[in-house]
Amino acid sequence: MGKRIVIIGGVAAGMKTASRLRRRDKDAEIIVLERGSEVSYGACGFPYYIGGDVKEFGCFTNGPQGIRDAAFFKEVKGVDVLIRHEATAINRNEHTVTYLNRDTGETKVLPYDKLVLATGSTPVKLPIPGADLVGVHNFWFPWDVHAVKKDMTENKVTDVVIVGAGLVGMELAEAFYKQGLTVSVVEMQDRILPQMLDKELADLLQKPVLKAGINLYLNEKTMAIEGTDIEGTDIEGTDKVTAVKTDKRVIPAQMVIVAVGVRPNVELAREAGLAIGPSGSIAVNEYLETSDPDIYAGGDCAENTNLISKAKLFTPMGSTANKHGRVIADNIAGEKIKYPGILNTGICQVLNWQAGSTGLNETSAKKAGIEFETVVVPGFDRLGYMPGANRLILKLMAEVGSHRVIGAQAVGTGGVDKRIDAIATAMAFGAKVEDLSNIDYGYAPPFNGPIDNVSTAANVLMNKLAGHLRSINPKDFQKIKGDPSYTLVDVRTPGEFATNRIAGCANIVNLPLGSLRSEAEKVFIDKKANLICSCQIDLRGYEAETIMRALGYENVQSLEGGMSGWPYETEGSKPQ
């Protein structure tokens, strides 16, 4: 028998470590301690079970060879998986783990040669009155999913409130909407998906959500969850949720989902004297070793390093956990494999829209002290004349000076994954904006345009960095549009202008691009006037900006994204 490897945690990182290690080391004794009843499940798919896209819960533990349970891992992988066995202490001097059999109450001590911590994360509980009412749920573990499903069906829930508009919250908003429930989302910050999207793209994504009838209560703090006694009971702890109280309103609810984030499970590590990093996760080096070289950590409980900012991050992602497991297994097997870090790439579906991001956003870039420039560029994910062409709005960020690409975001009804993945791949190899412009993307009308959205955004950003383009972001123009010292010059056709235009401008003039060169100086006498040129997607706006600068106008800009990228109020005969 070879060395004994004990793994605490039997979901993504733990089972990937066990499976990979068995392939690398046929003699190792591999033991997994899992406190729950299920192992190796795909938790990222849970919202789609609630929404009805996934019909059977067993799909999350099934693989090509059958159910991935303890018996499967013993028979196929040669790995001993002890379910409902919870590790309670680590003795680093003795190289032992103390664990509890949760069914029998028996405690045992298990020696190890190498130990892997894959303890995952736990949902954050709201520290407010009513957090323990019947009908209030987290949504992270299998038992949470079963509880929500049972509550929906047995109590015939019609009104659900979700606290938190992050990934889980918005995925569940879609799931409950598909089931015909009245859905309300409460979020403390000023946007949905606040960790993923900057405000202008979040505000674009917000529009189809509101159009579908989902209630969004942003910039609101949840103060309490209200309830009443369940009919026919007087037992303490049986009060049933009836509403969510925020600092601005009371929202009726028969069920509440708390989706305000998770925290890494680091208690075992901390009690064992292992170093905890600035993110609150277990500190690891580039080999995913903890401060004890005989103990590794991976998955949600382990700290990650951002490839761009070098900041230490807590990033609970199944994709990251699986990569961690592979690296840990190889290093236990005798390799010296480095885990480089992450770009914090993410993607989600909200109704028929997609949202994705990679790298830094404006908040994290400022925190890292990086001077950057951005552009917002709308378009379609394929040529517009092709059937099924989908709207796509891309935001690209680059460092001033070096032109290094530091982040990207996208929202739209199609093609988001392809663009975000392409940019993430390029960023992983240190791409500059010029590199994105020149990538040899595959082209055919059913798939993209002759200049792909990524290249278009790169070209626009190159123009901006070089000073050829002077543009203003939608969220920045929203703040000044009512200022009488600014004039919006809409260079679309009169028909386009009449149909839909930006509302609330102190000054707005419709001067079509074809007339601009000959008429501008008649309309705008002051060459120092603050002028913002706008069109449908900013192509004509950019042309207008260059024309007016050539005519001697000193303070002219174009509006990034034009009407297609404008997330705020419009007016006209057919409001957007």
N, C-alpha and C positions, 0 to 999 in steps of 0.2 A: 504494500500500500504506500502511495506517495504522501506528500504533505497534505494536511487538512486545511481546507479553505472554508471558512464560515461566512455566510452572506446574510446580513440582517435586512430583510425586505425582499419581497418576491413579486414585484411588479416589473416595470420597464428595465431600470438599470440593473436590478438584482438578477432577474432571469436572463437578461442579455449577457451579463458577466458569467453566469453559470453555464449557459449554453456554449458560448465562445470558448470558455476555459476548458470545457470537456473536449472540444475539438483540438485544442492546443496541447492538452495534457491528459493522456489516457489513464494515468495512474493516480491522479489527484482524488482525494476524498472531498467531495463538494456537498456541503450541507446548507440549506436555505431555511431560515426562520422567518415565517410570515404570520403576523398577528391576526390577519383576516382569514376568511374561508376560501378566497379565490386568489389565483395567481395569474400573472402574465396576461392581464386583461387590457383592452384598448379603451382607456377612460376618455380619450379625446372624442370618441364617437357617441358618448352618452346622450348629448342633446338631440341627436338624430333618432334615437330610440324614443324619446319623449315626443318628438315631432311626427313620428310615424314612418320616417324614411327607412329605418331599420326595424324590421318586424319582430325579431326574436332577440332577447337579451343574450342568449347563448352565443350569438355571433361574435361577441367581444372576447370570448375565451376559446373559440374554435380556430383551428388551423387546418392546413391541407391534410394533416395526419390524424385529425380528430380533436377532441377536447384537450386543451392544454391544462390539465389538472395535475395534482401531485403524482398520480399513477403514471400519467404520460411521461413526466420528466424522469421518473424512476426507470421506466421500461425503455424509453427511447434515448434519453440523454445520459442515463446513469447518474442522476443527481437526486439526492435525498431532500425532499421538500416537506417540512413540518408545518402544516397549516394550523392556525389558531395556537401558535407558539410565539410568545412575545418576549423578546430580549429585554431584560430589566437592568442589567449592569454589565460593565466591561472592566475586567481587571487586566490592565496592560502589563503589570509586572509578572503576573502568573500566566498571561496569554490565555485568558478564559472569558467566556461569556456566560452569564447567568440568565436562564430563561424560564418562563412560566407557561405551563400547559393550561390554557384558558378554559378547557373543558373539565379537567380533573383538579385544578388548583395545585398540582405538583410542580415543584421547582427543581431544576437540575443545573449542573455546571458543565459547559462544553469547552474543551481546550481547542485552540486554533494555532496554526502556523502563520496564516495570513487572514486578516479580517477585512470584510468589505461592508461599509455602511451605505445602504441604499434605503434609508428610512423615510424618504419622501417628504411630503408636506401635509399640512392640516388646514382646513378652512378657518379663516378668522371669524370669530364670533362677535356680533355687535354688542358692545357694553351699554345696552339701553334697556329700559323696562319693557317687558313682554317678549324678550328674545327667546324664552323657553316655552312659549305658548304652543299648544297643539296646532299644527298646520304651518309652522315655521320650519323651513328646511335649509340645510346646506346642499350643495350639489358637487360632490367630488369623488366619493367612494361608491362602490356598488350598492351598499345598503342605503345610501342617500337616494339613489335612482329608484330603487324599489319602493322606498317610502313615498317619494313624489308621485310615482305612477299609481300607487295604491290610493293615495289621497285624492288624486284627480278623479279616479273611477268610482270609488266608494262614496265619496262626498259630493260628487257631481259638481265639481268646482267650475265656476263661470268667470270669476275675477281673480287674477293673480297679480301680485306686485313683486317686482324684482328689484332688490337693492344692490346697485352696482351695474355700470354700463360698460364693463370690460368685455373680454372675449367670451367668458362663460355667460355673463349676463345677456349679451346681445344674441348669442347663439340660442339661448333659452327663450328669449323674446320671440325669435322666429319660430321655435318649436311650439310654444303655446299658441301663437297666432295661427299656425297651421291646424291646431286642434280646435279652433273656433273660440278660444277664450278671450276675454277682455284683458289686455296686457298693459300694465303700467311699469315704467322703469324710472327709478329714482337714482340720481347720480350727484355727488357732491361737487364734482368739477364741472366745467362749462361746456363739456362735449361728450359724445359717446366715444368709446375706444380711446380713452385719454392717453394710455401708454403707447398706443400704436400710431395715432394720427395727430398731426397738427390741426389747428382749429379750422382752417379753410376747407380741408378735405373732410374733416369730421362733419362740418356743417353741410357739405354736399351729400354725404351719406345719410344725414339726418332727414333729408327731404323725402325719400321714398319710405322711410320708417313712419314718419308722420302721416304721409299720404295713405298708408295702409291702415291707419287708425290706431296704431300703437301710441300710447301716451308717454311722452318723454318729459320728465321733470328734472331739468338740469339746474346746477347751482342750488340744489336743495339738500339739506342735511336731514337724515332720518333721526327723529328724536325719540320715538317710542313705537311699539307695536301694541295695538289695543285688542282686547278680547272680551269674551263673556263666558259664563259657565255653560258647559255642554248640558243640554236639556236632560234632566233626570239624574244628574250626578252632583255630588257635593264634595268630591274628592279633590284635595289639593293637587295642582298640576294638570288638571283636565280642562282648564280654560281654553277656548277655541278662538283663534285669531278672527277679528272682524274688520280691522283697518290698520293702515300704516299712517302714523302722524309724522309729518315733516315740519320744518320751521316755517312753512308757508301754507300748508293745507292738510286735510285728512282724506286719505284715499281708501275707499272700500276694498276689502280683500278677504277672500276665503282661503287663500294660500299665499305664503310669502317665501320667496327664495332669497337667501342672503348670499350674494356673490361679490363680496367686497375684497376678495383676494385670499391668498393662503400664506402660511408661514412655514419655513423649513423646520423639520423635526430634528432638532440638534440636542435635545436633552441628554440622550445617552452619551453623545460625544463630549458635551460640556462637563458632565459629571465624571467622565473618564479623564478629564484634563486636556483634551484635544483643543487646539486653537480654533476659535471662531473668527471668521473674517469680518470686515467692515459692513458687509451686506447682511450680516446675521446668519449666514450659511457657514457650513464647515469649511475652513480654509484648506485649500489643497495647492500643491505645486503643479508644474506643467505635466507631471506624470500621474496626476490625480492621487498622489500620496498625501495623507494628512500630516500633521506635525509628528506623528509616529510612523516611521517608515514601514512598519508591519501592518498598518491600517490604511486602507483606501476609502475614498468616498465618491459617490457618483449619483446622478439624478437630481431630483429637486432639493435634496439636503446639501448638495455640494455647491460651493461658490464657483462662478464663472468669470472670465475676463473678457471684456469687450475688445474686439480686435482693433477698433478705431480709437476709442478714448482711453483704453487700458483700465477703465474703471472696473471695480469688482461688483458683480451683479448677482442677485438672486433671480433666476429665470426658470420657473417650473414648466418645462416643455418635454413632452414625450420623445420628440426627435433628438433633443440633446441628451436625454437619459440613455437612450439606446447607443448613442455614440460613446458616451462615457463608459458604458458597460464593455464595449469592445476594447477600448484602450486599457481599461483596468485588467481585463482578462489577459491581454497580450503581455502586460507588464508583470503580472504574477507569474506568467509562463516563462519569464526570463528576458523579455525584450526591454528596450528603453524607448517606448513610443510616447511622443509628446502630444498632448491635446492643446491645440493652438489657441482656442478661445471661440467666441461666438460673435455673430453680427446681430443677434437678437431678431432674426428674421421671423415674421409671423404672417399668417393669413387667416381670414375667416369669411364666412358667407352670412350676409344679413338680407333676408328675403331674396330677391333676385339679383342683388348686388354683391360684389366682392370687395374686400378691403385687405390690403397687404402693406407691409413695410419691411425695411431692412436697414441696418446701420443706425445712425443717430437721427433724432428729430431735433427741432429747434431748441427745445428745452435742454436736452442732454448735451447738445453741441455747445451751447452757452455755458453750461456747467463745467464742461471740459476745457473751457477757455479757447475754443477754436473759432477763428474768424471765418465766416462762411458766406456764401451767396446761394440763393435758391431761385428756382423758376417753377411755375405751374403751367403745364401744357396739356390741353385737352385734345382729343382726337377719337378715332375708332380703332378697334383691335384688328381690323382688316379693311380693305378698300370699301368705301361707303356704298358702292353700287352692288356689292355682293350680298346675297341673302344672309341674314343672321349677323350682320355687322353690329357690333356692340359698342356702346359709349365707354370711353376710358380716359380718365384724368390722372396724369402722372406728375408728381412733384420730385424734383431732383435737387440734391444739395452737394456742394463741393467746397473745399477749403480754398480760401483766397490765397494767392501766391503759388502754392504747390499744384492747384487744380485737382487734388486728390478727391475722388468721390467719397463722401462720408455718409450718405444716406439717401433713401428714396422711399416714397409712399405712393400708393395708387388706389383709386376707387373706380368702380365702374360695373357694368353689367356683363363684362367678359374680358378675358385676356390678361387679368391682373396677375395671376400666378406666373405666367410665362415671363412677364416683364420684371417682376420682383425677383424671380429666381435668376434671370440673366444678369441683373445688376448685382445681386448678392454674389454670384460666381465671380464676376469681374472684380468686385471689391475685395474678395478674399485673396486676390492676387495683386492688390494694390493699385487698381486701375485709376487712371486720371480721366477727366471728362473727355479729352481727345481720344482716348482708347474706346470709350463707349460709342463715340461717333463713328469710328472706323471698323467696328466689329462686323464681320461678314455674316449677317443674319440670313437665314433661308428666306426666300421671297416667292410667293405666289399669291394672287388675289384672295383665295379663300382663307389665307393665314395672316397676312399683314399687308402693309403698303410697301412700295419700293424703298422708302425710308421708314424704318420701323419707329414706333413710338419712342423707344429708348434713344435711338439716334437723333430723332427730332428734338427731344428734350435736351440731349447733350449739345446739339448745335445751338439751341436757344441759350443755354447756359454759357457756352463758349462766347457767344455774342455779348452776353451781359458782362461776363468777366473781362472781356476785351474793351468794353465801353461802347460797342456798336449798338447795343440795345440798352435803353433805360426804361425799365419796367417797374410796375408797382403791384404788389401782391393784393389779391381781393380783400383779405382781412384788413390790410392797411388802408385801402381805398374806402372801405366801409366806414372807417373812423373819420374820414375827411370829406366825404361826398357832400355833406351838408354845409361845408365851409364855402361862403360866397367868393372866396379868392381862387377857387378851383372851378374849372369847366371841363365837363366830360364831352369829348368830341366823338360821337358815334358815327363811324364811317361806313355803316351798312346801308343797304338800300332803304328808301322810305317805307317800303312794304315790311321789311324786317323790323325796322324801328317801330312802326305802328303796332306790330303784332306783340312785341315783347321788348322791354327796355328796363334798365335799372331804375328803381324807384327811390325817391328821396334825395335826388341830386339838387343842390342849390342852383346850378347852371348846367344845362345839357343842350347840346346842339347836334342835330343830324345833318352831317355834311358828307355825302357819299364819297368814297375813295376816288372815283373817277373825276370828281369835280374839285377835289382838294387842292391840287397843284395850282389851278387857275383861280379858285375862289377864296382860299384861306386868308390871304392878306386883306381881302375886302371884309371878311367876317371878324377876324381877330387882328385888331389894329396894333395892340401892345405886344411887341416881340418878347417881352419878359413875363407875359401872362403864364399862370400855371395851368397847363393843358394836359389832359389824360385822354389818349386815343384808345378807342375800343371798337371791337367788331364781334364776330361770332366765336372765333377760336383764337384770336389775336394774330393771325397771319396778316390780315388787312390792317390791324392796329399797328403792327410793327412797320409795315410799309408806310403808313400814315406818319408814324413817328419820324422815320428817316426823311420823308418828304419835308415835313415841317422844320426839322433841324436844318435841312439844306436851304430852306427859305429864311433861316436866321432866327427861328424861335429858340430861346435859350432854356426854357423850363418845360419841356415836353416829355411825357412818358407814355408808355403803352400799358394797358391793363392786362395783366397775365391771365390767360384763359378765356378772356372775353366773356360773352354771355354763357358759353358752355361751361365755363369754370366758375361762374358767379353763384355762390351758395345762398345769397340773401334775397331780400324782397325785390320783386319785379312788378311791373305794371304793363298794361296794354290789352289788346283785344283777346289775346290768348296767353294768360300768365303762365310762366314756366312751372 
